[in-house]
Amino acid sequence: MTPRARMLAAYKRGQPDAVPVSPELWDATAIAVNGAPFYQLMGPFAERPWWKTHLECFEYFRADAWIVPAPGPTERQRVLRTLESWFVDRDKTAIESRLTYRTGRGTLHGVARTTETYADWLLKHPVEKFPQDMQAYEEYFFDDPAACDLSEIRDCLAGVWEKGLVTPMVGELFTSFLGTVREGGMAETVLDLFDHPDYARGLRDRYVEHLSGENTSTPHALQLVRLGAELGRFYGLPVYSNALTDARGPDPQAACERAVQMQLCVEAGAHLIQGPTSHMDQMRLSSLVQALIDNDIVGYVLAACRRPIVSAETLALEAGHEVATEPRYAALKFASHEHTVRHLRDEVWEPWAFDLDNFAAWDKAGRVSVVERAAAKAREILAAHRPEPLPAVLKQKILETTERGTLPSSCFWP
């Protein structure tokens, strides 16, 4: 097997020819294996893309390569950000770089250091005042993802091919994104989140929106969801999965994506499925109409996926014999048998929005669509539903807990 085939076989629970070995090889190891001066291999004076040096290191140790390239900046970002670099001494032991971001909200500065062990380590971060400097950095950062330079990723995919796996870096955790550019790093970032919750919440939403150009409901994305659930079950772990949709409204696309993802999660054995509860547009939108339709979709999928129980009772062998031989069942047949009455509602699925009538009945009723029925049902629930009041003992305990002191309700970040 090639390294790529070996790793994919393991991920897919197949039988590789050997256990895949892909150690995390850092910069210093790859540079030592190559033997060239570090500044020729990484940093602002590099003479070749880093993925080539990294790949050679995996090959040197006869390991299965795992390469993580990243997209390059957009043309607009290249204009807004300038870089000046120089060696700090005659022996060329380190490179120092001055980064300048010129935006309409102000100019930011950073200083980075590259040595034989690490590239572009920030000595001075561009965001010193929060949120003022962060607002200026937003102007630089939030460009069209489709305009990013993907040439290095394409070259890496073609160059690595069967020698291993290539997983392009398309983002990071929101807090990591902040800590990377914030002076004071993660410690200051945590304080910023508490000190400026409203701005941080909005920034988080913009960041998620920026990284969400990749659809979550394509057939390939669904394969990954299923693979994750099956891996968890294989290792005996509780499995959390999701059933999302990229649709922006309650429409056929939302119904198709939700139903297929829900069925895949059920078949893969997920214990907890998040998403099929009114969410759309990768969980950034919510609709009461979609919630009603989702209720029908979830019920439909669960009813269809329920495995039949085969037993003397469910097969109704005795009931069949009695209906065929006893005169008292002659008129209504099975409809009058006790077995039918006992199990009448066992397999009944009753939708709220879906229409199970024939065409003539649907036409006579005004050809009401699924969305229209769901909207009417949602209005009915909002007008008539009254939740059960909390038991007095439980309500008192909640009040006592609140009075003893908890995090303020306005605190957004845990």
N, C-alpha and C positions, 0 to 999 in steps of 0.2 A: 504493500500500500504506500501511496505517497503521503507525506505529512498532512496535507489537506484532507485527503480521504480518510486517514486514520482519525483525525480530530473530529471530522463530521460524523464518522461512524460511532464514536463514543458519545457525542452529543445526542445522536438519534437513537441511542440504546441498541446499537448494532454490535457486531463483533469485530473490533479492530484486530490487526495482526499483532499488535503490541500495545502496551499501555502508552498513550500519548504523553510526552514530556515536553512542557513548554515553560521553562523557568522565566521569572521576571528579570531580564537582563538589563541593568541600568547603563547609563552613559559611559561610566568609567570602564566597565567590563568590555564593552564593544570597542572603545577607543584603544584599550590595551591589546585586544586581539588584532585590530587593524595595524597598529604600529605607527601610523602617521601622526603628526602633531595634532592636538585636539582642535585647533582653530581651523584646520583644513576640513574637519569632519562635522563640526557643529558650530552654531553661533553665527554672527553676522558675516564672517569671512569664509564660511563653509564653501567648499568647491564641489560638493556633491550633495544630493538629498540624503537626509539622515536615515531613511528607511533602508537604503542600500547597505550602509554600515551595520545597521541593526540586523538585517537579514544574514549578512556574512557571519555575524557572531553566532546566530542560531546554527548555521551550517557548520561552523568550526566545532561546536560542541555536539554536533549530530542530534540536535533537538528539533522539535516541531515548531516552526516559526509562528509567532503571533505578533503581527505588526499593526500599530495603531496610528495611521496618518491623520492629519487634520486639514480641513479646508483652509485655503489661503484667504487673505483679505479681498474685499471688493475694490474696484477702481476708486470709488469715492473714499473708502477708508485709507487707501494709499495716499490720497491727497491730504486728508486731515491729519495723518500721523507721519511724522518724520523721525528718522533714526540717525544719530551720529555715533560712530564707534571708533575706539582706539585701544591700542595695547597700553597697559598701565606701566610697563617697564620694558627695558631692552631685551630681556630674556623671554618676553612674550608668555609670561606665566598666567596672565589673565587679560580679559577684554572688558572694558567698561563701555556702556552704551547709554546715551541720553535720549530719552523718548519725549517727544513733544506732540501734544494733541491740540490742534487749533480749531475750536468750535465756535459757533455763534454765541454760546453761553460762557465763554472764557477759554483760557489756555491752561492746559494741565501739563505737568512735567513728572517724569519718572527716571530712575537710574537703575540699570540692570548690570549684572556681572556674570561673565561666562568664564569658567575654568575647565580644567581637564576632568572634573567630576560632575559638572552640571552646567546647563545652558540657560542664560537669560534669567538668572535669579534676581528678583527685584530687591535692590537696596533701599530704594525710595519709591513709594507707590504713588500713582497719579491722583488718587482720591484722598485728599487730606481733610477736607471739610465735608461733612455729611449733613444734609443731602445736596448742598450747593454744587460741589465738585462732581457728585454722582450724576446730577442732571446734565452737566456738560459732557460727561463720559457717555451718557445715554445717546447723545446726538451722534457720537462717533460709532458706538457699538451697534445700535439698532438700525442696520441697513438691511436691504432685501437679501434674505438668505440665498435666493436663487442666483444672485449676482456674485457669490463667492467663487474664488478661483479653485476649481476642482482638479486641476491638471496633475498635481502631485498624487492625489488619491487615485486617479486613473492610471498613472504610471506605476504606482505601487501595486495596484491590482494586477496589472499586466506582468510586472516583474516578479512578483511573488508566486502567483498562480498556484501550482501544485505543491509548492514548498511550504505552505502553511496557510493560515487564515489571516485575512485583512479585515479589521473592524474599525472603520473610520470614526474618529471622535467628532460628534455633532453637538455636544453640550456637556454640562456638568450640573451638579446640584446648585440650586439658587444661592444658598449660603456660601458655597465654594466660589461661585462666580463673584460674589461681593468681596469675600476675603482675599481673593487674588489681586484686586486692584486697590483695596482699602489700606491706607497707612495704619499700622497696628494690627493688620491681619484679622484673623477670626475673632479675637477677643474684642476688638473695636466693633466688628460686624454684629456680634451678639448685642452689644450695648445699643448700636444704631437701631436694631430691630425693635427694641423696647422703647427707645426715645422717640422714634418716628414711625409708629405703626401704620398710620394711614398712607404715608408715602411709600413705605416698604411694601405694603400690600399691593398698591398700584404697580410698583416696580416689578414685583413678583409676577403679577398677571401679564405685564408687557414682556417679561423674560420668557414665560411659558409660551405665550403667543408667538414669540420670535423663533423658538425652537420647535414649534409644532408644524412646520411645513411638511413633515413626514406624516402621511396618513396612518391612522391606527387600525383601519378596518379593511385594508387590502387583503387579498387571499394570502400573501406572504406574511403579513403581520399576524393574521389569524393562525397560521402554522406555528409561529413563534409562541403565541399565547398557549396553544395546545401543547407544544413541546415543554413549556415551562411547567404546566400543570402535571404532565405525565412524569417529568423528572422528579417533582415533589412527591408524587405517589410512589414512584419507584424507590425513593429513599425513606419512605414511611413518614413524611413530614406533613403537617397541616398545609393545605394548599389554598392560597388566596389568588383569585383571578378576576377578570373583568369582562364585561360585555359592552363595548363602547360603540359609538357610531360617529362618523365624520359629518353626517348630515347636519344642516343648520335649521331644520324644521321638521315637524311631524309629517313625513312624506314616505313614499315607497322605498327610498334609499335607507332611511332610518329603520324601517320595518325589516328589510332584508338583512342589513348588517347586524341588527340586534338579535334577530332570530337565529342566524347562523352562528354567531359568536356564543349565544346562550347554549345552543345545542352542543357545540364543540366543548365548552367548559363542562357541561354535564357529562358528556361521554368520556372526557379526560379524567373525571373524578374530582373536580374542584370542590372544596368544602365550603368556601365562601366566595360568592360572585358579586362584585360591585359594578354598578353602571346601569343596569336595566331598571332605573327608577326615575325616569323623566329626563335624564341627562342626554345632551347632544353636543355636537362640535367638540369631541374629545373632552367632555365633562365641563365645558366652559359655559354652556347654555342649559337652561332647564325650562320645561314646559309642563303645565298641568294636563294639557291635552295629550302630550307624549306619555305622561305618567299613566293615563287611562289605557292608552294603546299598549304600553309596556306591560301593564297588568294582564292583558289578553295574551300577549306574546309569551310571557313567562309561563302562564297557565297552559297555553297551547303546547309549548316545548316540554314542560314537565309531564303533562298528560301523555304526550307522544313517546317520551323516553322511559316512562314507567314500565318496568319489565312485568309481563303478565305472570301471575301466580298459577301454576298448574297443579290442581288438586281435585279430588272427587267433588268438593264443594263448588269450586269455580267452574269445573266442566259440566256441572249440573246433570250428572248421569242419572241419578235417581229421579230428578225432576223431569228429565226427558222421557224416562220410562213411564212415569205416572201420567204425563200429558198424553202419551201415545195410547195408554191402555185404559185410563179411567174416564167414564162418561162425564163426570162433573167438570172436566176441563175442555170439553168438546167445543163449547161456544167461543170462549176467549183464548183458548190454548194457553201459551206461556204467560200471557198478560194476567191471568187470574191465579197463577201459581204462587204459593208462599215464597218460593225461592226468588222469583222475580221481584216481589215486593221487598224482600230482604236486601237485595243487591241492586235495586233500581238506580240508586244514585252513586254507586261505587265508581263508575267510569264516566259519569256525566261531567262534561266541561261546559260551563255556561259563560260565554264572553259578555263583556259590557259594551264594547264598541264594534266588534266584528259582527257581520250580518250573515246568518245561516239560512235566511229565507230563499225561496226560489225567485226567478227573475220577475215573474208577474207580481208577486207580493212586494218586492223591492220597488218596482216601477209604480205600483199603486200608492205606496207610502211616500212618494216624492223623490225617489232616487237619492236618499240621504247617504252621504259618504261616510267612511269610517272616521275621518277627522271631525266631521260635523256631529256625529253621534258621541264621539269622545268629548267634544267641547260641551255639548248639552249635559252629559253625565257629570262632567267636572263642575259646571255651574250648579247642578242639583246637589252635589255633595257639599259644595261650599255654602249653599244656602241652608241646608237641612242638618248637616252633621254637627253633633254636639259630643265632644269627647267625654269619656267617663271621668268624673272628678277623682282626684287622688284620694285614697283613704286618709282620714284625719290624722292617724298616727304617722303615716309616711310624710304627709305635708308638714307636720310639726317637726319631724326629724330634719327635713330639708331646711326649714327656717332656722333651726338651732345651728346647723352646720354653717349656714351663711352668716349668722350673727357672730360665730366664733372667728370668722375671718378666712377668706380664701383669696385667690387672685382676683383683682377687679375685673368686672365683666368686659371692660373696654380693652383689656390686655389681649392682643391678637396672637402674640407669639408665645408658645409654651416654654 
